[in-house]
Amino acid sequence: MSANINFLKTTTDLIETNLEIKSYIYQQILDFDPFVTPETVILVIARDPHRSEPDTEIDFAEHNEDTNLESKKNLHRIAIILKEDDGSIEAEAYHEDIYEAIKLAKEKLVAELVEIQSEVESPNDRLKAIQQAAGNTSQVH
C-alpha cells in the first residue's frame, strides 16, 4: 500500500512543483476555451492509479492497460474536471508518461464536450457558424 501512496505523491508533486509540467498543463487546458465560461473551474488532479474508489481495484482491461502488476506501478492516473455551479464533467487517463496521461485525459474530455455540443446545437446554428467562419476573409499581418 505504501508504494501506491508514494507513487500518487510523486505524481501530485510533479503536477504541483514541476514548472515544465505546469506549463504543459496550461497549454493543454487552452483547448477547453470554447467550452467554458469565466466561472468554470478547471481541475487537473493525480489519482491513485491502482484504485477507482476506496478499496476497489481498477479494471485495467477496461482502460486498455496492461494488467501486469509491475506495469501498474509505473502508471500516472490524471483526471481533468470542469466544474461550474453544481455541475461537473470529467475524464481521466492512465499512462506511464505523465505528459501523455495529461494529453489523453484532455483529448477524452474535449471529445466528450464536442459530442455534447453537437447534440445540443441545432443544425441551423452549426450552418451559421460554418458560414461565419468561411466568410471571415480578413488577413492578419
CORVENCOR-V493348 format. One record per residue. N is the residue number from 1. PSI is psi in whole degrees, 0 to 359 (none if undefined). Layout:
n->N psi->PSI
n->N psi->PSI
//
This chain:
n->1 psi->324
n->2 psi->331
n->3 psi->320
n->4 psi->314
n->5 psi->318
n->6 psi->318
n->7 psi->319
n->8 psi->317
n->9 psi->319
n->10 psi->315
n->11 psi->315
n->12 psi->316
n->13 psi->318
n->14 psi->315
n->15 psi->320
n->16 psi->332
n->17 psi->337
n->18 psi->113
n->19 psi->326
n->20 psi->318
n->21 psi->320
n->22 psi->315
n->23 psi->318
n->24 psi->318
n->25 psi->314
n->26 psi->321
n->27 psi->317
n->28 psi->321
n->29 psi->349
n->30 psi->333
n->31 psi->348
n->32 psi->352
n->33 psi->316
n->34 psi->347
n->35 psi->356
n->36 psi->164
n->37 psi->171
n->38 psi->340
n->39 psi->351
n->40 psi->134
n->41 psi->130
n->42 psi->123
n->43 psi->134
n->44 psi->114
n->45 psi->155
n->46 psi->138
n->47 psi->158
n->48 psi->120
n->49 psi->353
n->50 psi->354
n->51 psi->140
n->52 psi->319
n->53 psi->164
n->54 psi->127
n->55 psi->26
n->56 psi->126
n->57 psi->145
n->58 psi->141
n->59 psi->97
n->60 psi->334
n->61 psi->325
n->62 psi->330
n->63 psi->15
n->64 psi->36
n->65 psi->151
n->66 psi->132
n->67 psi->2
n->68 psi->125
n->69 psi->323
n->70 psi->322
n->71 psi->332
n->72 psi->328
n->73 psi->333
n->74 psi->14
n->75 psi->143
n->76 psi->134
n->77 psi->112
n->78 psi->133
n->79 psi->139
n->80 psi->127
n->81 psi->132
n->82 psi->123
n->83 psi->138
n->84 psi->130
n->85 psi->236
n->86 psi->1
n->87 psi->155
n->88 psi->158
n->89 psi->143
n->90 psi->162
n->91 psi->152
n->92 psi->161
n->93 psi->158
n->94 psi->138
n->95 psi->155
n->96 psi->339
n->97 psi->120
n->98 psi->325
n->99 psi->317
n->100 psi->322
n->101 psi->318
n->102 psi->313
n->103 psi->316
n->104 psi->319
n->105 psi->317
n->106 psi->316
n->107 psi->320
n->108 psi->316
n->109 psi->318
n->110 psi->317
n->111 psi->319
n->112 psi->319
n->113 psi->320
n->114 psi->318
n->115 psi->315
n->116 psi->316
n->117 psi->318
n->118 psi->334
n->119 psi->326
n->120 psi->341
n->121 psi->131
n->122 psi->156
n->123 psi->325
n->124 psi->318
n->125 psi->318
n->126 psi->317
n->127 psi->318
n->128 psi->317
n->129 psi->319
n->130 psi->317
n->131 psi->320
n->132 psi->317
n->133 psi->319
n->134 psi->328
n->135 psi->348
n->136 psi->93
n->137 psi->11
n->138 psi->145
n->139 psi->145
n->140 psi->131
n->141 psi->none
//
